Amino acid sequence: MSRVFKALSDPTRREVLQLLRKGPMSAGDISDRFDVSKPTMSAHFAVLKEADLVDAVKSGKSVIYHLKLSVLEEALLGFVHSFGIGEEAPAANPGKEPAR
């Protein structure tokens, strides 16, 4: 889970994930939308791949990135559940009616 949150900590990487929500894109098409160097974008892609948030498929000379939404969902749900949110809360007074 920590790799996912490390990947999400950077605004550029979050924006890449937002772009991929619309569908797969080539590394070049994604990089063209940012005012950073290609090596910097490659480093961002590497962090996203390490967190398993994207899948990279070689297509000719291009690399096509796909969003792995299920991994993001699992990490976020795991984080929320670690705080007891989304789970059924135990009854304070089992068998008794709530005070009014």
C-alpha positions in Angstrom: 0.0 0.0 0.0 2.9 2.4 0.7 4.1 2.2 -2.9 0.6 3.3 -4.1 0.6 6.3 -1.7 4.1 7.2 -2.7 3.0 7.2 -6.4 -0.1 9.3 -5.5 1.9 11.8 -3.6 3.1 13.6 -6.7 0.7 15.8 -8.7 2.2 14.9 -12.0 1.6 11.2 -11.4 -2.0 11.9 -10.2 -2.6 13.8 -13.4 -1.2 10.9 -15.5 -3.7 8.6 -13.8 -6.5 11.1 -14.5 -5.5 11.0 -18.2 -5.5 7.2 -18.3 -9.0 7.1 -16.8 -10.1 8.1 -20.3 -8.3 5.2 -21.9 -4.9 3.8 -22.8 -2.3 6.3 -24.0 1.2 6.1 -25.4 4.1 7.4 -23.3 4.8 10.0 -25.9 1.2 11.3 -25.9 1.2 11.5 -22.1 4.6 13.2 -22.0 3.5 15.8 -24.5 0.9 17.1 -22.0 3.6 18.0 -19.4 6.3 20.6 -19.4 9.0 18.3 -18.1 11.8 16.3 -19.7 11.3 12.8 -21.1 13.7 11.3 -18.5 11.6 12.9 -15.7 8.4 11.5 -17.2 10.1 8.1 -17.5 10.9 8.3 -13.8 7.2 9.0 -13.1 6.1 6.1 -15.2 8.5 3.8 -13.3 7.0 4.8 -10.0 3.5 4.2 -11.3 4.6 0.8 -12.6 6.3 -0.1 -9.4 3.1 0.7 -7.5 1.2 -1.5 -10.0 -1.1 1.4 -10.9 -0.4 1.1 -14.6 0.4 -1.6 -17.0 2.8 -0.9 -19.8 2.5 -2.7 -23.2 5.1 -2.4 -25.9 3.4 -1.7 -29.3 6.0 -1.3 -32.0 8.3 1.6 -31.0 5.7 2.9 -28.5 4.8 2.0 -24.9 1.1 2.1 -24.2 0.0 2.7 -20.6 -3.2 1.3 -19.2 -4.7 2.3 -15.8 -5.1 -0.6 -13.3 -8.0 0.9 -11.4 -8.6 -2.2 -9.4 -5.2 -1.8 -7.7 -6.0 1.8 -6.8 -9.4 0.8 -5.5 -7.9 -2.0 -3.3 -5.3 0.3 -1.8 -7.8 3.1 -1.0 -10.3 0.6 0.5 -7.6 -1.0 2.5 -6.5 2.4 3.8 -10.1 3.4 4.7 -10.7 0.0 6.4 -7.6 0.4 8.5 -9.4 3.2 10.3 -12.5 1.1 10.8 -14.4 3.2 8.2 -16.8 1.2 6.0 -17.0 -1.7 8.4 -20.0 -2.4 10.6 -19.5 -0.8 13.9 -20.0 -3.0 17.0 -23.1 -2.2 19.0 -22.5 -0.1 22.1 -25.2 -1.9 24.1 -26.0 -5.2 22.5 -29.6 -6.2 23.1 -30.6 -2.8 24.4 -32.5 -0.1 22.7 -30.5 3.2 22.1 -31.0 5.9 24.6 -33.4 8.7 23.6 
